[in-house]
C-alpha cells in the first residue's frame, strides 16, 4: 500500500506540475502572440509615418526653392520701399510672426514696415535665419497669428507683380505653414512608433 500511496502522491504532483506548465505555456504563447501583434502595429505605423513624411518633403523643397529666389539685390529693393503695398506688408508681417521666438510673439502693433526693415537690416543674417528656420518647432501661437493672413489671394504669384523678393517670402511662409500642419499630424504617430519600438 505504501508504494501505491507514494505513487499516487507522485502522480498528483506530476499532474499539478503539468497543469502549471500548461498554464505557463499558454501565457508564453499569449505573450508571443501579443509581441507579434505589437511588431505588426509598429511596422504599420512606421510605414504610415514614412508615407506621411514623404508628403511633407515637396513642401520643404518648395520652401527651399522659394528661398533660392531671394538675393541681396531683390531684398535690397524690397527694403527700399518707403511705403510698401499692403500685400507686401502682410508677407513681412507673416515672416516676423514665424521668426518670433517661443513665448515672445511679435505683437500686432509691432508688425510695422519699420520693424520689417529692421529685421532685414543685415541681409546675410536674415537669409540665414530663413534657411535655418526650425520648421518642426513652430509655436502654436505663431501659427494662430499667421492664419488670418493666409487668404486664397495670399500667393507668391499674386505678390510677384509687387515685389520679387516678397513673392519668394510669401511662398516660404505658405510652405512653412503647410509643413507645420503635416508635422503636427505625423508627430503623434512618430511618438507611438518610438514608444512601441522601446517595449
Protein Blocks (a to p, Z undefined) as FASTA:
>chain_A
ZZmmmmmmmmmmmmmmmmmmmmmmmmmmmmmmmmmmmmmmmmmmmmmmmmmmmmmmmmmm
mmmmmmmmpcfklmmmmmmpmbdcfklmmmmmmmmmmmpcghiaccfklmcfklmmmmmm
pmmlmmmmmmmocfklccfklmmmmmmmmcfklcfklmmmmomklmmmmmmmmmmmmmmm
mmmmmmmmmmmmmmmmmZZ
